[in-house]
């Protein structure tokens, strides 16, 4: 089983959070999403501890941030692998082989949806529309966009990441 690096103290983000909050002089609450993005970009996910820390900085209750983290799918509450494979699951992708592609990837990596491989390299998840219906099925590997995917093309992407 893999382990993730220990996280540096959240206080290392104090300066950046202060800069973000300064952009919203009327209400610190307005800085909530940018602060959550900063936490996720820094640590890879948003932990309960980081929610409490950010809520304190923004003078909010932790539930106010937890509502955002659980509502918006771009926020992660647990670590993902080095390569996060995000497969589109909307209608155009489903009609063009997206479901079979997902099954292929899960079988190849021997994981279930939203699980990470034991070596920590890959996490596979569904996402809503990536806005490329004409080239479906599509996916993102981390932030790299891939379209017109087939099982063979996915095998090549996975092989490049090993």
C-alpha positions as CSV (number, residue, x, y, z in Angstrom):
1,X,0.0,0.0,0.0
2,X,1.3,3.5,-0.9
3,X,1.4,6.4,1.5
4,X,1.1,10.1,0.7
5,X,3.7,12.6,1.9
6,X,2.9,14.3,5.1
7,X,1.3,17.7,4.6
8,X,3.2,20.9,5.6
9,X,1.3,23.0,8.1
10,X,-1.5,25.1,6.6
11,X,0.1,28.2,8.0
12,X,2.4,28.1,5.0
13,X,-0.6,29.4,3.0
14,X,-1.3,32.3,5.3
15,X,0.2,34.9,2.9
16,X,-1.6,33.5,-0.1
17,X,-4.9,33.3,1.7
18,X,-4.5,36.9,2.9
19,X,-3.9,38.0,-0.8
20,X,-7.1,36.1,-1.9
21,X,-9.2,37.6,0.9
22,X,-8.0,41.1,0.1
23,X,-9.6,40.7,-3.4
24,X,-13.0,40.4,-1.6
25,X,-13.2,43.4,0.8
26,X,-16.9,43.3,1.3
27,X,-17.1,39.7,2.4
28,X,-14.5,37.1,3.3
29,X,-17.0,34.4,2.4
30,X,-16.6,35.3,-1.3
31,X,-13.0,34.1,-1.0
32,X,-14.1,30.5,-0.1
33,X,-13.8,28.9,-3.5
34,X,-10.4,30.4,-4.4
35,X,-9.1,29.4,-0.9
36,X,-10.4,25.8,-1.4
37,X,-8.7,25.7,-4.9
38,X,-5.5,26.9,-3.3
39,X,-5.6,24.1,-0.6
40,X,-6.3,21.5,-3.3
41,X,-3.6,22.7,-5.6
42,X,-1.1,22.7,-2.7
43,X,-2.1,19.4,-1.0
44,X,-3.8,17.5,-3.7
45,X,-7.1,17.3,-1.8
46,X,-9.2,19.0,0.8
47,X,-9.1,17.3,4.2
48,X,-11.4,17.9,7.1
49,X,-8.5,19.6,8.9
50,X,-8.0,22.0,6.0
51,X,-11.7,22.8,5.9
52,X,-11.6,23.8,9.6
53,X,-8.4,25.8,9.1
54,X,-9.9,27.7,6.1
55,X,-13.2,28.3,7.9
56,X,-11.3,29.9,10.7
57,X,-9.4,32.1,8.2
58,X,-12.6,33.1,6.5
59,X,-14.6,33.6,9.7
60,X,-17.1,30.9,8.6
61,X,-18.4,27.7,10.1
62,X,-16.7,24.5,8.7
63,X,-20.1,23.4,7.3
64,X,-20.1,26.4,5.0
65,X,-17.0,25.1,3.3
66,X,-18.0,21.5,3.5
67,X,-21.2,22.4,1.5
68,X,-19.0,23.7,-1.3
69,X,-16.6,20.8,-1.2
70,X,-19.3,18.2,-1.4
71,X,-21.4,20.0,-4.0
72,X,-18.8,20.8,-6.6
73,X,-17.2,17.8,-8.2
74,X,-13.8,19.5,-8.9
75,X,-13.0,19.3,-5.2
76,X,-11.5,16.1,-3.8
77,X,-11.8,15.0,-0.2
78,X,-9.2,12.3,-0.5
79,X,-5.9,11.9,-2.3
80,X,-5.8,10.7,-5.9
81,X,-3.0,8.9,-7.7
82,X,-0.2,10.6,-9.6
83,X,-2.3,10.2,-12.8
84,X,-6.0,11.0,-12.3
85,X,-7.9,9.6,-15.2
86,X,-11.2,11.4,-15.5
87,X,-13.6,9.8,-18.0
88,X,-16.6,11.7,-19.3
89,X,-19.9,10.0,-18.6
90,X,-22.4,12.2,-20.3
91,X,-24.7,11.1,-23.1
92,X,-22.4,11.7,-26.2
93,X,-19.5,9.8,-24.6
94,X,-21.8,7.0,-23.4
95,X,-23.3,6.6,-26.9
96,X,-19.8,6.5,-28.4
97,X,-18.3,3.8,-26.2
98,X,-17.6,5.7,-23.0
99,X,-19.0,3.0,-20.8
100,X,-17.1,0.2,-22.4
101,X,-14.0,2.4,-22.3
102,X,-14.4,2.9,-18.6
103,X,-14.9,-0.8,-18.0
104,X,-11.7,-1.4,-20.0
105,X,-9.6,1.0,-18.0
106,X,-10.9,-0.3,-14.6
107,X,-10.2,-3.9,-15.6
108,X,-6.7,-3.0,-17.0
109,X,-5.8,-1.1,-13.8
110,X,-7.6,-3.6,-11.6
111,X,-9.5,-0.9,-9.6
112,X,-13.0,0.2,-9.1
113,X,-14.3,3.6,-9.9
114,X,-12.9,6.3,-7.6
115,X,-10.2,4.0,-6.3
116,X,-6.4,4.4,-6.6
117,X,-4.1,1.6,-7.7
118,X,-2.1,0.1,-4.8
119,X,1.1,1.8,-6.1
120,X,-0.5,5.2,-6.0
121,X,-0.1,5.8,-9.7
122,X,-3.6,5.9,-11.1
123,X,-7.1,7.0,-9.9
124,X,-10.0,6.5,-12.2
125,X,-13.2,8.6,-11.9
126,X,-16.2,9.8,-13.8
127,X,-16.7,13.5,-14.6
128,X,-19.6,15.3,-16.2
129,X,-19.3,16.8,-19.6
130,X,-15.8,17.9,-20.7
131,X,-17.4,19.8,-23.6
132,X,-16.2,17.8,-26.6
133,X,-19.2,15.9,-27.6
134,X,-18.2,15.8,-31.2
135,X,-15.0,13.9,-30.4
136,X,-16.5,11.5,-27.8
137,X,-15.5,9.6,-25.9
138,X,-13.1,11.9,-24.1
139,X,-11.1,12.0,-20.9
140,X,-8.6,14.0,-19.0
141,X,-5.4,12.5,-17.5
142,X,-4.5,15.1,-14.9
143,X,-5.0,18.3,-16.9
144,X,-4.3,16.8,-20.3
145,X,-7.3,16.4,-22.6
146,X,-7.7,13.4,-24.8
147,X,-10.4,12.8,-27.4
148,X,-11.7,10.1,-29.8
149,X,-10.5,7.5,-27.3
150,X,-10.5,3.8,-27.8
151,X,-9.4,1.0,-25.5
152,X,-6.1,0.9,-27.5
153,X,-5.5,4.6,-27.1
154,X,-6.2,4.4,-23.4
155,X,-3.7,1.5,-23.2
156,X,-1.1,3.8,-24.9
157,X,-1.8,6.7,-22.4
158,X,-1.5,4.4,-19.5
159,X,1.7,2.9,-20.8
160,X,3.2,6.4,-21.2
161,X,2.4,7.1,-17.6
162,X,4.1,4.0,-16.1
